[in-house]
Amino acid sequence: MYLVVLCKWNYEDDENGESKKSYNNILFLSRPKNNKMPVENKIKRSSEKQSSFVVEHFLFEDDFVEANVRCIPMIVRFKMDAAGIKLPLEVWCKFSVMERTRMAVAPCNTKEEVAAYHNELNELVMKYTGKVGKPLKVGAKPLWANLQQVPEALQKKAAEFDWFIKLNNWSKLTDLQRFALLKLFSPGHENKNFPKAMKEFGLDE
């Protein structure tokens, strides 16, 4: 199961008559394993300067996302890979809660959005460290994007729990889910969430 947030933009004029936009979350959705229509859940709203944001995250990320996004959620790691910037946790922790949330909800799909995300993230890193972000090289064909083959290293990790990932199930996962599984057993990452993610994604068989 994974969580989805639908948001809407609010447009307001400031004292100079310039239009500014902001997010307002309107619905918090949870998609079940059977892929039927999402069901509505009661949400916890966090606010700063009367703005409300909810970060898209997996269930295994609940604790640290709800606690002021103290760790870097998968949605941000996914976007940082696309933007080509590596961000240490110690730098992320220097960002304000609003800045962390903004980097989690900012769009990062088209070339223009990726470039804008790259620039904004770099500006934040410069703000708190005095240096630009460390470049991150990601191959043109990352392993998570290959729907024709389950990565061998991932199968070996799953085998440690007596699980086997069927190609059919792998191809049905979202890009973010496949990305998360590969991140969760990479060196330097907390491997304790790997089995939690496998169960959440319905791969514990």
N, C-alpha and C positions, 0 to 999 in steps of 0.2 A: 504493500500500500504506500502511496506517496501523497503529498499534500500539494494543493494548487490554490493560488490566490488570484482572484479576478479583481482588477483595480480599475478605477476611472480617474481621469484627469480633472482637476478643478482649475479654472482660470479666474484670476482676480487681478484688479488693477491696484498698483501700489500708489504711494503719495505723489509720484512723478507722472502718473497716468500710464505707466508701462504695464503691459500684461505679463503676469507670472503664472506658471502652472505648478501644480502640486498633486501628489497621489492621494487618493482616498480609497481604502480597501472597502469593497462592498460585499464580498462573499468569500467564505473560507470553505474550500471543498476537499473532500477526501475520496480518492478513487479506489474502490475495492479490487481485490485480486481478479474477480470475474470480469473486469473491464466493463461492467454495466454503467449506467449513468451515475455520476458522482452524487453523493448525498451531502446535504448541508450539515455543518457542525457549528456549535457555538464557538466563537472566537474570542481570544484574549487580545485586547487592543492595547498597544503601547503608543504613547503620544509625546511629542516634543514640539513646543510652539504650535499647539493645536493641530498638528498634522498626524495622521495615523498610517502606519505601515505594517504589513505582515510579510515576513520573509518566506519565500517558497523553500521548503526543506523536507527531508525525509523524517520518518518517525524516530529513527535511531539518533537523530540530531536534536531532538526536542529539548533536552536539558540545556545545552549551551546556546541554542538559538533564542530560547525564551529568556535566558539570562543575559540580556543585552548583546546578543550575538558575539559573545566573548571569544569564540573560536571561528575559524574561517569555514563557513558552510560550503557544501559541495557545489551549490549553484554559483558561488563566487569563484571557487577554484576552476570551475568549468569556463567561466567568462575570462578569467585571468590567462588561462591557456590560450584561448582564442585571441586575446589581446597581446599575448607574448610577453607577459611580465610575471616574474617570480616574486612573491611577497612573503617574507618571514612572518611568523605569528607575532613576534615582538613588535614589528612595525604596525601590523593590523591592530594590535591592542592600543596603540597610540591614537588611532582614529576615534572620533567621537561616535556615540551610538548612532546618531543621525547619519554620519558619513558612512559607517559600516552598512547601515540599512540601505542607503542610497546605492552603494556599489552592488548590493544584492538584488535590488529591484530594477536597476538601470538596464535598458535593452542592449543586447550585444549579439545581434544576428546578421544584419547586413554589413557590408564593408564600411559604410558611413558610421553605423552604430559601434562597430568594433574599434574604429579609429577614435571615435569620441570617448569610448570607454577607456582606451589606452591612454589618451591624453588626461582624462580626469583622474585616473588612478595614479599616473605619474605626478600630477600636480599635488596630490595628497601625500605621496611618498616624499616629494621634495619639501613639502610644508613641514613634515615632522622629522626628516633626516638630513635635509640639505643636499640630498643626492637624488638622481633619477632612479627609477626602479630597475632592478636587475633583469636584463633581457632573458626570456625563456624561449628556447627553440623547441618547437613542436613540429613533428613530421607532417607532411601533406596528407598522409594516410595513417592517422592514429589507430591503434589497435581497437579501440572502442567503436570505431566507425565501420569495421569489417563485419558485415552481417553474414558472411559466408563461412566463417570459422571462429570457433571459441578459442581465445588465446590459450596456448599450451600452459603457460604459467598459472593462469586462472584455474584451469582444470586441475592442476596439481594442488593448488591451494584448497579447492573444493574437496578434493579427494582426502585431505587431512580430516575432514568431517564426514567421510563416507558419502559424499554427494557427487553427482555427475550432472553437468550442465548440458542439456540437450540443445542442439543447434536451433531447433524450432523455438524453444523458450528464450534463448539468447537473442534471436532476431526480433522477438516481440517486445523486448525491453525498450525503454526510451533511451535516447542518446545519453541523458544525464545518469540514468541507472547504470548503463554499461560503463560509463566514465567512472562513476562512484565505486563500482566493484573493483576496477583496476587500481584506483587510488588507495583503496582500503587495505591492500596488502603490500603496497610499495614501501621501500625502506624509509624509516623515519616517520611512518604514520601509525596511528593506533590501530593495531590489528584486531582489537577486541570487538570492534564494530562490524567486522567482516561477516561473522555468522549471523548477526542481527540483520544485516542488509540482505543476506541470502534468504532468510526467512521472510522478511518484509516483501521481497520481490517474488516470492513463491518459488524459489529455486532449491528449497531444502528437501530434495528427494534423490 
